Amino acid sequence: MDFWTLFFVVTTFGLYIGIAIWARAGSTDEFYVAGHHVHPTVNGMATAADWMSAASFLSMAGLIAFMGYGGSVYLMGWTGGFVLLALLLAPFLREFGKFTVPDFVGDRYYSTTARVIAVICALFVSFTYIAGQMKGVGVAFSGFLGVPFEWGIVIGMVIVFFYAVLGGMKGVTYTQVAQYCVLIFAFTVPAIFMSLIITGNPVPQLGFIGEAKGEGVAMLTKLNNVLNDLGFGEYTQTDKSKIDMFCITAALMFGTAGLPHVIIRFFTVKSAGAARVSAGWALVFIAILYTTAPAVGAFARINFIDTVNESTYIADEEDYESRAAEIEADGGKPVPTWYKDWEATGLLSFEDRNGDGIMQYRGPDAPDGIANEVTPDRDIFVLANPQIANLPGWVIGLVVAGGLAAALSTAAGLLMVISSAVSHDLCRRTIFRDMTDKDELRVARISAAGAVLCAGLLGIFSSQLGFVAQVVAFAFGLAAASLFPVIFLGIFWTRMNKEGAIAAMVTGLTTTFGYIYWFKFVDTNPAHWVFGVSPEGIGFVFMWLAAAVGVAVALATKAPPEDIRELVEDIRVPGSRIAHGAGDRDMAPLPRD
Amino acid sequence: MADESGKARAKAYWKDTVRLTIGLLVIWFTVSYGAGILLRDWLDQVSIGGAPLGFWFAQQGSIYVFVALIFYYCFAMRRIEKKHGVEA
């Protein structure tokens, strides 16, 4: 076990627990929305950590390294959603002023049925998402600290338990701020050094469009040429169709805007205006990582090919130093030390197909007809960067702590959605309506604890099934098709009614679920996709269907009560919100002070 | 919003807000789906530094524009709010 890794993990975890004890929640208001008084910039930072998961931190740069231009769907999709959020949802939902997303759906559509369906959507989206985070925590622990996978998840659960159950949204907010600082530092430091090595420019975003160091040719052109020679597709091209690129990007954008754990972050600031500014800051903090990631992807791909391809393999039983010296004396290139370090984790594998002892890295149609012998996992590109760039050992520890910060901060945000959906929407607003605030807080803590437990079990269980990566497509597609249309129409169309909302949510949920399930688990042949749209992108198509069905049903049925129309008009104009309707009367937000 | 003048004011405020929102969403669509996907081959004839322009929009440019869009929205909304005497 590496000293620095242990040092950073223990220090950051101590910090998170310290914040949790300091930021204990005393009321439901504090537990659900941190008392509505988080500063917009602070909330922006917390939102960035909440949003950027283990996938953004560990896998995305590697995905882009493999997919090249095709990886743009993630870059645009996962940032463009914040524009939709800032312009169409966040300020109005903040003005509405309650605790959860189902709260809005239930009150705006004056219906317990609509509320319960929204709870189901929120729980479904959040649980699929959280399983992946817990798995990430388990992998980080087992890979770096030598702890068994299951125990890694248990440690992660205990930490999240501390600040989510004790502190609620207040604890989560301030730990997320700390986690953002850890993860962004851990991501950018190796990126700067990589950029210096490959392009000579310390700013990765500029190095990305600059020249390869000392070669007088653009870095991307060099990468394209190298990939062509090895039989890969060009980096700046993709085999995805335009329509599929379009739909995946859109599904990720609308899905981002409809994700409950992102939306509830904007309930924690003090006003609609603050929610707008906060969305801007959130995107600034996210953009720092998201504009660095494509540069890291390209640099890592070049570096991987430069150092690994055509190098001579050194087996574990040989003495690395002396064998490497021998190879160099013969004019060869020994396999790099970082490769040997990471080989044990299973993230890299080498199979000597032609028996020449040299590692050939090739694409599917290599001009020289040599079969590929090296298979890197996409996560290796971020994890091994510090060593590839010859950075000191403590940077690796920092990257591990950064990956854990990314996974834990997202898991905590999701836990808040799950616990508030159960304690607030199911218990307080649906089943036990005469609960006191104190009872509700207790139930909120218990359900947060229950959710931590379920999430951990799900993480352990789903990793054995190995379908987490596929299931993530569910979360975005479902959020885009089920939650986005009803929230959007609820704000922008006063005529939208209860019947329309229920029809839209049910349509979006069932069609998207059905399509993804069918083409992920039953018929996996891409040739059968409807209009060539992959399951990742289908949420966008069914979002329109859900909205169309919702509008048609709404027009065919009774208009919503006058009270609800006035409620909608109130949330559009900041500062004019008063209580409306039966559900709102006793729970309307307090007038602003 | 009980009184009539308040209602008219709210209506005018909302009209301005919707117009601004549509304008910004057109830009949002143009830089991502437009420049990054649909028109990318055409834009690639031009380069920004060493990167084809369409490719650059898909991986960098659109994100910078998104950030600018949200902050412009905050600024423009404050102006609309001042114009109609709304407190946010």
Chai-1 contact restraints between the chains, C-beta under 6 A:
chainA,res_idxA,chainB,res_idxB,connection_type,confidence,min_distance_angstrom,max_distance_angstrom,comment,restraint_id
A,Y69,B,F55,contact,1.0,0.0,6.0,A-B,restraint_1
A,S72,B,A58,contact,1.0,0.0,6.0,A-B,restraint_2
A,S72,B,Q59,contact,1.0,0.0,6.0,A-B,restraint_3
A,L75,B,Q59,contact,1.0,0.0,6.0,A-B,restraint_4
A,M76,B,S32,contact,1.0,0.0,6.0,A-B,restraint_5
A,M76,B,G36,contact,1.0,0.0,6.0,A-B,restraint_6
A,M76,B,S62,contact,1.0,0.0,6.0,A-B,restraint_7
A,T79,B,I63,contact,1.0,0.0,6.0,A-B,restraint_8
A,T79,B,F66,contact,1.0,0.0,6.0,A-B,restraint_9
A,G80,B,S32,contact,1.0,0.0,6.0,A-B,restraint_10
A,G80,B,F66,contact,1.0,0.0,6.0,A-B,restraint_11
A,V83,B,W28,contact,1.0,0.0,6.0,A-B,restraint_12
A,V83,B,F66,contact,1.0,0.0,6.0,A-B,restraint_13
A,V83,B,L69,contact,1.0,0.0,6.0,A-B,restraint_14
A,A86,B,I70,contact,1.0,0.0,6.0,A-B,restraint_15
A,L87,B,T21,contact,1.0,0.0,6.0,A-B,restraint_16
A,L87,B,Y73,contact,1.0,0.0,6.0,A-B,restraint_17
A,I209,B,I48,contact,1.0,0.0,6.0,A-B,restraint_18
A,I209,B,G49,contact,1.0,0.0,6.0,A-B,restraint_19
A,I209,B,G50,contact,1.0,0.0,6.0,A-B,restraint_20
A,I209,B,A51,contact,1.0,0.0,6.0,A-B,restraint_21
A,G210,B,G49,contact,1.0,0.0,6.0,A-B,restraint_22
A,A218,B,G50,contact,1.0,0.0,6.0,A-B,restraint_23
A,M219,B,G50,contact,1.0,0.0,6.0,A-B,restraint_24
A,L220,B,G50,contact,1.0,0.0,6.0,A-B,restraint_25
A,L220,B,A51,contact,1.0,0.0,6.0,A-B,restraint_26
A,T236,B,P52,contact,1.0,0.0,6.0,A-B,restraint_27
A,T236,B,F55,contact,1.0,0.0,6.0,A-B,restraint_28
A,M245,B,I37,contact,1.0,0.0,6.0,A-B,restraint_29
A,F246,B,I37,contact,1.0,0.0,6.0,A-B,restraint_30
A,S271,B,A88,contact,1.0,0.0,6.0,A-B,restraint_31
A,A272,B,A88,contact,1.0,0.0,6.0,A-B,restraint_32
A,G273,B,A88,contact,1.0,0.0,6.0,A-B,restraint_33
A,R276,B,C74,contact,1.0,0.0,6.0,A-B,restraint_34
A,V277,B,C74,contact,1.0,0.0,6.0,A-B,restraint_35
A,A279,B,I70,contact,1.0,0.0,6.0,A-B,restraint_36
A,G280,B,I70,contact,1.0,0.0,6.0,A-B,restraint_37
A,G280,B,F71,contact,1.0,0.0,6.0,A-B,restraint_38
A,G280,B,C74,contact,1.0,0.0,6.0,A-B,restraint_39
A,L283,B,V67,contact,1.0,0.0,6.0,A-B,restraint_40
A,L283,B,I70,contact,1.0,0.0,6.0,A-B,restraint_41
A,V284,B,V67,contact,1.0,0.0,6.0,A-B,restraint_42
A,A287,B,I63,contact,1.0,0.0,6.0,A-B,restraint_43
A,A287,B,V67,contact,1.0,0.0,6.0,A-B,restraint_44
A,Y290,B,I63,contact,1.0,0.0,6.0,A-B,restraint_45
A,T291,B,Q60,contact,1.0,0.0,6.0,A-B,restraint_46
A,T291,B,I63,contact,1.0,0.0,6.0,A-B,restraint_47
A,P294,B,Q59,contact,1.0,0.0,6.0,A-B,restraint_48
A,R572,B,W14,contact,1.0,0.0,6.0,A-B,restraint_49
A,V573,B,A10,contact,1.0,0.0,6.0,A-B,restraint_50
A,V573,B,Y13,contact,1.0,0.0,6.0,A-B,restraint_51
A,V573,B,V86,contact,1.0,0.0,6.0,A-B,restraint_52
A,P574,B,V86,contact,1.0,0.0,6.0,A-B,restraint_53
A,P574,B,A88,contact,1.0,0.0,6.0,A-B,restraint_54
A,G575,B,E87,contact,1.0,0.0,6.0,A-B,restraint_55
A,S576,B,M1,contact,1.0,0.0,6.0,A-B,restraint_56
